[in-house]
Amino acid sequence: MIKKIFFDTSVLIPAFAESHPNHKECFSILEKVSDKKIEVVTSSHALLEFYSVFSKLPLKTRISPLEIREIIEKNIYQNFKIVVLEEKDYREVISQISSLGLSGGIVYDLFHYIAARKAKASLILTYNEKDFQKINFDKIPILLPEDFKS
């Protein structure tokens, strides 16, 4: 059975930034997609986060907006299933995050979590493991990329 793996933005960025210290671990997971061992999923919001963060990364050579678009089009659109949330999903995110008394950036982690659940992901890969554990209502396994084994 093929595993469906949800990539958080914190894993997408190093997967495509070769000079990032976590590039090797993250990219090696993507190599399994071509072997048909895994299916990769991310959220529509992660695409915007990816573009925003990638455009400001302190890389040796600055990457232009057109180059970032090309990375997204040739790598993410071609290989990832993109999960788009609907109004009811946004309502759920706001309801749950406020009920938990949480605020700030964790709201985006919950957004990604709801997208992973909607996609029926087998697990979530993230470097924000602690935040995702706070919102793991359905007990989807949450792993650091270096702990992933296909």
Protein Blocks (a to p, Z undefined) as FASTA:
>chain_A
ZZdddddfklmmmmmmmkbmklmmmmmmmmmmmnopaccdddfklmmmmmmmmmmoccfb
acdfklmmmmmmmmmmmmpccddddfklmmmmmmmmmmnopghjllmmmmmmmmmmmnop
abdcdfklmmmmmmmmnopacddfklpcZZ
